[in-house]
Amino acid sequence: MHRIWVEQCEAAEEIKRRYGLKAAFDYLIAEKLLHFPDAASHHPEFARELPRFVSRVRRLFTPQEIGTHIARVEQEQRDNDTDLTAEDEAIAESPAAAAERIRRFTTIKELLTATDLGTS
């Protein structure tokens, strides 16, 4: 499990160099870290790695970058949720799935923006 998130962080560093901050943030946070807690809830080995993964992400991006891009992703999600056409509504996620997506995002946001990360 350690190798997975380490490789993802290394890939994000390369993406940041080649394609910019937004692309790296979207890859690492929106695609990878956002789904890691789900795996952690079912696999103890992922749960043990989550604090290290979050810590590494917090070192890859400044607090200002994290705050700016978290706000952007939140706004994009709100826009996507409100801009559904009639066709989109037929295939839209269920209310339960939407609530779970929001819960996961809120958890990651709290971990990335907390002033102190404690252990327990």
ABEGO torsion letter per residue (X at the ends): XAAAAAAAAAAAAAAAAAAEAAAAAAAAAAAAAAAAAAAAAABAAAAAAAAAAAAAAAAABBAAAAAAAAAAAAAAAAAAAAABBAAAAAABBBAAAAAAAAAAAAAAAAAAABABBBBX
